Every structure is written in C-alpha cells, then in structure tokens.
Amino acid sequence: MNLWKSWVEFFEEEGPDVPRYDPIHLAVVLVACQAAVGVLFWLLWTAMVYEGGFGAGEGKFGNFIALALIAAIVEALRRADRRHARKTK
C-alpha cells in the first residue's frame, strides 16, 4: 500500500514555488533530442562519407550543401546559447 500511495503522491499538484515535472514534456524533450542527434549524424555522414566525402566527384554539391547546413545549425545553436546566457544573468 505504501508503494501505491507514493505513486499517487508523485502525480498530485504541488505548490506554485515547487518545480513541476511533466512526463509528457520530458518525453517530448527526449524524442526531440534523439531526432536532433539523428539529423546531425546523417548530415555529418553525408558530408564526410557519402560518395567520397567533401570534395569528391559528383556528390560534391550535396556534400557542400550538407556542410553549409551543419554550419548554419551550429551557428544558430551558438546564438541561442548566447541569448539564453544573457537572459539568465
């Protein structure tokens, strides 16, 4: 019975000063992180491995597009991190 009581208490509402952890938000964050890592992996694989890498033959155009997209994503993440760091000070 103690296990059931602690399980029910986990989902009860707390006061406004206590942080609230919603299982749906946690699941969304986990899925979004996995998707972002998957996209980054395939972009890097396309740029570095597919048809010989960055400067090889007929895949050159696609590889440079993938490289530009990776650079844009990294820059966007850097800017978002800087904005967040300024807000929290």
C-alpha positions as CSV (number, residue, x, y, z in Angstrom):
1,M,0.0,0.0,0.0
2,N,2.9,2.4,0.7
3,L,4.1,1.9,-2.9
4,W,0.7,2.9,-4.3
5,K,0.5,5.9,-2.0
6,S,3.9,7.2,-3.1
7,W,2.9,6.6,-6.8
8,V,-0.3,8.6,-6.4
9,E,1.6,11.4,-4.5
10,F,4.0,11.7,-7.4
11,F,1.2,13.0,-9.7
12,E,-0.5,15.3,-7.2
13,E,-0.4,19.0,-7.6
14,E,2.3,20.9,-5.6
15,G,2.6,24.5,-4.5
16,P,3.4,27.2,-7.0
17,D,7.0,27.5,-5.7
18,V,7.9,23.8,-6.4
19,P,9.1,23.0,-9.9
20,R,6.7,20.7,-11.8
21,Y,8.0,17.9,-13.9
22,D,5.5,16.8,-16.5
23,P,6.2,13.3,-18.0
24,I,4.8,14.5,-21.4
25,H,7.3,17.3,-21.6
26,L,10.1,15.0,-20.6
27,A,9.2,12.6,-23.3
28,V,9.0,15.4,-25.9
29,V,12.5,16.6,-24.9
30,L,13.9,13.1,-25.2
31,V,12.3,12.5,-28.6
32,A,13.4,15.9,-29.9
33,C,17.0,15.4,-28.7
34,Q,17.1,12.0,-30.4
35,A,15.8,13.5,-33.6
36,A,18.3,16.3,-33.5
37,V,21.2,13.9,-32.9
38,G,19.9,11.7,-35.8
39,V,19.7,14.6,-38.2
40,L,23.2,15.9,-37.2
41,F,24.6,12.3,-37.6
42,W,23.2,11.9,-41.1
43,L,24.2,15.4,-42.2
44,L,27.8,14.7,-41.0
45,W,27.8,11.3,-42.6
46,T,26.6,12.8,-45.9
47,A,29.2,15.5,-45.8
48,M,32.1,13.3,-44.8
49,V,31.5,9.8,-46.1
50,Y,28.8,9.8,-48.9
51,E,30.4,9.3,-52.3
52,G,33.9,10.1,-51.0
53,G,33.4,13.0,-48.7
54,F,33.6,16.7,-49.1
55,G,35.4,17.2,-52.4
56,A,34.8,14.0,-54.3
57,G,33.2,13.7,-57.7
58,E,29.5,14.0,-58.5
59,G,28.4,14.2,-54.8
60,K,30.3,17.4,-54.3
61,F,27.3,19.7,-54.5
62,G,25.2,17.7,-52.0
63,N,28.2,17.5,-49.6
64,F,28.7,21.2,-49.6
65,I,25.0,21.8,-49.0
66,A,25.2,19.5,-46.1
67,L,28.3,21.2,-44.7
68,A,26.6,24.6,-45.1
69,L,23.5,23.3,-43.3
70,I,25.7,21.9,-40.5
71,A,27.5,25.3,-40.1
72,A,24.1,27.1,-40.0
73,I,22.7,24.8,-37.4
74,V,25.9,25.2,-35.2
75,E,25.7,29.0,-35.6
76,A,22.0,29.1,-34.7
77,L,22.7,26.9,-31.6
78,R,25.6,29.2,-30.6
79,R,23.4,32.3,-30.9
80,A,20.6,30.7,-28.9
81,D,23.0,29.8,-26.2
82,R,24.4,33.3,-26.0
83,R,20.9,34.8,-25.8
84,H,19.9,32.4,-23.1
85,A,23.1,33.2,-21.1
86,R,22.3,36.9,-21.3
87,K,18.8,36.4,-20.1
88,T,19.7,34.4,-17.1
89,K,22.2,36.9,-15.7
